[in-house]
Amino acid sequence: MTRTSLNRCSELTAVLAVLALLIAAVAPAAAVSVQETDVPDSGEVDSQVTATVTLTELYDTYETWQLAGQTELRNVTWTVTFLNQAGNQVRQESYDGQNFSGATVDIDEGTSEVRVRVTGTVPAVEAYSYDPQQSFTLLALDQTREGGTSNELTNRSATHYTADSREAREAMDSAREAIDAAGNPETAEESFDSAVDAYEAGNFDNAASLAERAESEANQAESSQQRTQLIMYGVVGLVVLGVVAGGVVLFLRNRGDGYDKLG
């Protein structure tokens, strides 16, 4: 092999080595696996809810790290349970408050699974929204390391409501279906928009009434469309019958003229 070829091989090897380092630097670290064991999608304001998630594949990136959690629930209790491969409890820690940190996950303890349970009261709604529906942070977990390194593991939201807001929303959902089925008639859309405004202002009785009006207007528009279609079908049918009848009369007349000529 010539010196030129050797130099080119050396340059190529150097380039590949640099590329490998760059890829290693930018490639995302393998994430801890998060399984949602029991996580509600919604909750009524002031009711108590519990969410549970299970963490596995704990050491793909670090052999020792800390777990931190946040929630917008009120009157909160966290329970963090560390389990070994046999499913037996290694230890358990409890925390009070919307935030906790410093729950150490260490490979030397034999922990292979971490179960996190948060229990608390669903917070009040600060601002109502129809689409998307108002929500709050139910459970957020971070993997942290000394020195400030942090990696989000999960961030789960849930919707919240009161009995009155849920009733208004159900009426609005029903109206929305009827409006879409009717082809979005303008009057129904206007009433629905007013219902949304009332809902987002917290005036749920008015929102429900406007939603019912919107649904009624949509149903009336759909019925009117159906009647119009039936009338059109009837007119077309009469025209077709007229054409057929005219054709028959003309045929018979021509046939009669033919007989007269033969006679």
C-alpha positions in Angstrom: 0.0 0.0 0.0 1.4 3.4 -1.0 2.0 6.2 1.5 -0.9 8.2 -0.1 -3.3 5.3 0.5 -2.1 5.0 4.1 -2.6 8.7 4.7 -6.2 8.5 3.3 -7.0 5.5 5.5 -5.7 7.4 8.5 -7.8 10.5 7.6 -10.9 8.3 7.1 -10.3 6.6 10.5 -10.0 9.9 12.2 -13.2 11.2 10.6 -15.1 8.1 11.6 -13.8 8.4 15.1 -15.0 12.1 15.3 -18.4 11.2 13.9 -18.7 8.4 16.5 -18.0 10.8 19.3 -20.5 13.4 18.0 -23.2 10.7 17.6 -22.5 9.5 21.2 -22.7 13.1 22.4 -26.1 13.9 20.8 -27.8 10.5 21.1 -30.5 10.6 23.7 -29.8 8.5 26.8 -31.9 5.4 27.3 -34.9 6.4 29.3 -36.3 4.9 32.4 -39.5 2.9 31.5 -42.7 4.4 33.0 -45.8 2.2 33.3 -49.1 3.9 34.3 -50.5 1.4 36.8 -53.5 3.4 37.8 -53.7 7.0 36.5 -57.2 8.7 36.3 -58.0 10.9 33.3 -60.2 13.3 35.3 -61.5 14.2 38.7 -64.2 16.3 40.4 -63.0 19.3 42.3 -62.4 18.6 46.0 -62.6 14.9 45.5 -59.7 12.7 46.5 -57.8 10.8 43.8 -54.8 8.5 43.7 -52.4 7.9 40.8 -49.8 5.2 40.7 -46.9 4.6 38.2 -44.2 2.0 38.1 -40.6 2.7 37.0 -38.4 0.0 35.5 -35.2 -0.2 33.5 -33.7 2.0 36.1 -30.0 1.8 35.3 -29.6 2.1 31.6 -28.0 5.6 32.1 -27.0 5.9 35.8 -26.3 3.4 38.5 -27.3 5.9 41.2 -29.7 8.8 40.8 -32.5 10.7 42.6 -36.2 10.8 41.9 -38.2 14.0 42.2 -41.9 14.6 41.8 -44.4 17.4 41.4 -48.2 17.7 41.4 -51.0 20.3 41.5 -53.1 18.2 43.8 -53.8 19.6 47.3 -53.2 17.9 50.7 -50.7 15.6 49.0 -49.0 12.4 50.2 -46.4 10.6 48.1 -45.4 7.0 48.7 -42.3 5.7 47.0 -41.7 2.0 47.2 -38.5 0.3 46.2 -38.8 -3.3 45.0 -36.2 -6.0 44.1 -36.3 -8.5 41.2 -38.4 -10.9 43.3 -41.0 -8.1 43.9 -40.1 -7.8 47.6 -40.0 -4.4 49.2 -36.5 -3.1 49.7 -37.7 0.1 51.5 -40.4 2.7 51.4 -40.4 6.5 51.8 -43.2 8.9 52.3 -43.4 12.7 51.5 -46.0 15.4 52.2 -46.5 18.4 49.9 -46.8 19.1 46.2 -43.1 18.5 45.6 -40.6 16.0 46.8 -37.0 15.2 45.9 -34.0 13.1 47.0 -35.5 9.6 46.7 -32.3 7.8 45.9 -32.4 4.9 43.4 -29.2 2.8 43.8 -28.2 -0.4 41.9 -26.2 -1.6 45.0 -29.4 -1.8 47.0 -30.8 -4.3 44.5 -33.7 -2.1 43.5 -35.1 -3.1 40.2 -38.5 -1.4 40.3 -39.8 1.8 41.9 -43.5 2.3 42.5 -44.7 5.9 43.0 -48.2 6.7 44.4 -49.5 10.1 44.9 -52.8 10.8 46.7 -54.4 14.2 47.0 -57.4 16.5 46.5 -58.4 17.7 43.0 -57.7 21.5 42.9 -60.3 24.1 42.0 -60.5 25.3 38.4 -58.8 28.7 37.9 -60.1 29.2 34.4 -62.6 27.1 32.4 -62.0 26.1 28.8 -64.2 24.1 26.5 -61.6 23.1 23.9 -59.2 22.0 25.2 -60.8 21.2 28.5 -59.2 22.7 31.6 -56.6 20.4 33.2 -54.0 20.3 36.0 -50.7 18.5 36.6 -51.6 15.2 38.2 -48.2 13.7 38.3 -44.7 14.7 37.1 -41.5 12.8 37.8 -37.9 13.7 37.1 -34.7 11.8 37.2 -32.0 14.1 38.8 -28.3 13.9 39.5 -26.0 15.9 41.7 -24.8 18.9 39.8 -28.2 19.8 38.4 -28.7 17.3 35.6 -32.4 16.5 35.2 -34.4 14.3 32.9 -38.2 14.3 32.7 -39.6 10.8 33.1 -43.3 11.5 32.9 -45.7 14.5 33.0 -49.4 13.4 33.3 -52.3 15.8 33.3 -55.9 15.2 34.2 -59.1 17.3 33.6 -61.1 18.6 36.5 -64.7 19.8 36.8 -67.6 20.6 39.1 -71.0 18.9 39.0 -72.4 22.1 37.3 -69.6 22.4 34.8 -69.8 18.8 33.9 -73.6 19.1 33.3 -73.1 22.1 31.0 -70.3 20.4 29.2 -72.4 17.3 28.5 -75.1 19.5 27.0 -72.5 21.3 24.9 -71.0 18.0 23.7 -74.5 16.8 22.6 -75.1 20.1 20.8 -71.7 19.8 19.0 -72.7 16.4 17.7 -76.0 17.6 16.5 -74.5 20.7 14.8 -71.9 18.6 13.0 -74.5 16.1 11.8 -76.7 18.9 10.5 -73.8 20.4 8.4 -73.0 23.3 10.8 -76.0 25.6 10.3 -75.1 29.2 11.1 -77.8 29.9 13.7 -76.9 26.8 15.7 -73.2 27.7 15.5 -73.9 31.2 16.8 -75.8 29.8 19.8 -73.1 27.2 20.4 -70.4 29.9 20.4 -72.5 31.8 23.0 -72.7 28.7 25.1 -68.9 28.3 25.0 -68.5 32.0 26.1 -70.9 31.4 29.0 -69.1 28.1 30.0 -65.7 29.8 30.0 -67.1 32.6 32.1 -68.4 30.1 34.6 -72.1 30.7 33.9 -73.0 27.0 33.5 -76.8 27.3 33.7 -76.7 29.8 30.8 -74.2 27.6 28.9 -76.5 24.6 29.2 -79.5 26.5 28.1 -77.7 28.0 25.1 -76.3 24.5 24.2 -79.9 23.1 24.3 -81.0 25.9 22.0 -78.1 25.2 19.6 -79.0 21.5 19.5 -82.7 22.3 18.8 -81.7 24.7 16.0 -79.4 22.1 14.5 -82.1 19.4 14.6 -84.6 21.8 13.0 -82.1 22.7 10.3 -81.4 19.0 9.6 -85.2 18.3 9.4 -85.6 21.2 7.0 -82.8 19.9 4.9 -84.4 16.4 4.9 -87.8 17.9 3.9 -86.1 19.9 1.1 -84.4 16.8 -0.2 -87.7 14.8 -0.1 -89.4 17.6 -2.1 -86.6 17.6 -4.6 -86.8 13.9 -5.0 -90.6 14.2 -5.5 -90.2 16.9 -8.1 -87.6 14.8 -9.9 -89.9 11.8 -9.7 -92.8 13.7 -11.2 -90.6 15.0 -14.0 -89.4 11.4 -14.8 -93.0 10.2 -14.7 -94.0 13.0 -17.0 -91.3 12.2 -19.5 -92.2 8.5 -19.4 -95.9 9.2 -19.8 -95.2 11.6 -22.7 -93.0 9.0 -24.3 -95.7 6.4 -24.0 -98.4 8.7 -25.5 -96.1 9.6 -28.4 -95.3 5.9 -29.0 -99.0 5.0 -29.0 -99.9 7.9 -31.3 -97.2 6.9 -33.8 -98.3 3.3 -33.6 -101.9 4.4 -34.3 -100.9 6.5 -37.2 -99.0 3.4 -38.6 -102.1 1.2 -38.4 -104.2 3.9 -40.1 -101.8 4.0 -43.1 -101.8 0.2 -43.4 -105.6 0.2 -43.4 
